[in-house]
């Protein structure tokens, strides 16, 4: 997962550092639910937006099953998967928050998927300060051992990496030259390393 962290806006001489606060899941998680006889296992699951749930027919008696949303067919979050044979799977990616109930239309099983927003990142960056020909950002709340990339942009579309570090502690200082024109900054933390 690639998480963008917030840089706090600050004014520095004629240079203004702006911040972006975005969380973008790159490697969403996959969760598995077994269908056996008259139940789903687990029957209740909490996931984040962008995660995928895979249902698998594990019925010992080779019965067919479905995983069918209780939402109206016209709802964009509706799904219906048919699992005819043992080992058959059906996957659905959840792109909206909410509580999604489902059932097995060929048996009595029911289940619930609760979809939540990703946790708010704990990384903060102080306003930049000048030291010699550099300005510095102090970051706190970092995860030791994870790679952090400071990026810059003049238009919020094209981004250039200006500093890459592996956090050895929960705080660290990022630097950049003051000779650059005013620009935006963001800090990316690579996770899952």
N, C-alpha and C positions, 0 to 999 in steps of 0.2 A: 504494500500500500504506500502511496506517495501522499504525504500530508503537507499542505502549505501552512505555514505559521504566520502569525501577525507581526508586522513591523509597526511600531507606534510612530505616527507622523511627528516630525520635528523640524524646526527651522534652524539652519546652520549657515551663517553668513548669508550669501545670496543663494545658497543651495538648500533646497527643500527636499527632505526625505519623506516620501509618501508610503503608505502601507496598503497591503491587500490582505484580507482575511478570508481565505477559501479553504475548504476541505474537499479534496477530489479523490475519491477512491479509485485506485488504479488496479489493485489486486483484491477484488471483492471476495468474500468468503463463500464457500459452498457447504451446505448442511444436508445431512441425509436423514430421511424418514423411512422406516420400514413399514410395510403393510403386510400383516399376517392375521389370517382369520378375520375377526371382527374389530380389529383395532389398528391404529397408527402408533408407531413408537419412534420418537416421542410424540405424544398427542399435542403438546403445546411447545412452541419454540419461539424465542425472541431473537430477531436478526436485525441488521442494519440495512438501510436503503442500498440497493445495488447488489445485495447478496442473492444467492441462488439456493433454492431448495430442490433436492432430487429425491423423489419418492421411488422406492423399489419394491416390487412384488416379491415377498419372502414367504408366501403361503405354502405350508407343508403339503396341503391337499391339492395344490395346483389350481386353486380357484382364481377367477379373474376379479379385478378390483378397479376402482376409479379414485382419483383425487379430483374433486369437483368443487369449485368455489361456490359459496352460497349467494354470491352477488348476482344481480341480473346479468344475463348474457350480454347486454349492451354496455355494461360497465367496462372501461378499459383495463381494470384490474382482475377481471374474470379469467379463470382458467379451467380447463377440463382435460385431464390425462387419463387414458385407459391403459391399464396394466394387465394384459391378457394372460401371459405365462410367467412362471417363476423366473426371476432375473430381469424382467422387463422394467424399464425406468422411464420416468417422466420428469423433466426439469422445468422450473419456472423461476424467473428473475423478478424480484420485487423492487419496483422503482418509486413507490409512494409509501409514506408512513400510514399506519393504521392497524386495525385488528381485523384479520382476514380469517373467517371461519370456512371450513370445508368439510365435505363428507364423502363417504364411499357410497355411490349410488347403487352398487351391486351387493352391499352388505350394510352393517350397522355402524361402522367406524366413523368417528368425527374427530376433527382436529382444529387447532387455532395457530395461526402464524401472526405474531406481533412484530411489526416493522417500525423501528425507531431511527432517529437521526444519529449519525456517528457522534461519539463523545467529542466534546469541545476540547481542542488541543490546549495543553497547559503551557506552551512556550510563549514567552513575551520578549519583546525587544525594546530597549530603551531608545530614546531619541538619540540621534547621532551626535557625537562630540568631536571636536578637532584636536588632533595631536600632530604637530609638524605639518607635513603635506598629506596627511591621511585623516579620514574621519572614521570613527569606530562605532559599532553597534554592540552593546552588551546583550547577550541572549541568556535567559534563564528558563528552567523547566525542560531542558534538553534531556534526551535519553542517552546515557553513556553507551558508547560502542556503535551508535548510529551515525551515518553520514549526513551532514547538513550542508546545503548548497545555498549560498547567497546569490540571488539573481537580480539583474537590473534591466530596466526598460525605459524608453522615452515615450512609448505610445501604448503601453499595456497589451500589446499584441505580440511583438517580438521580444523575447527574453534572452539575455546573455548571462552565463555563469561568470561571476567575478571572484568567487572564493568557495573552496570546498574543504571541509574539515570533518574529521571524525571526532565526535564529542568524547572526551575522556572524563568529563564531569557533567553535572547538571547545568553548568553555566560556562559560557565562553564568549570571547570577543571576536567579532568579524570586522575586517578593515576594508577600506576602499579609498582610492585617491580622490582628493578634493578638486582636481583639475577637470573632472567630468562636468558636463552641463547638468542642469536640474533633471532628475529622473525619479522613477519609482523603484522600490526595492521589495523583494519578498524572500522569505526563507523557507526552503523545502527540507523536510526531514524524510529521508528514505527509511522505511520500516520493513520489517520482515527479513532483515539481513541475518 
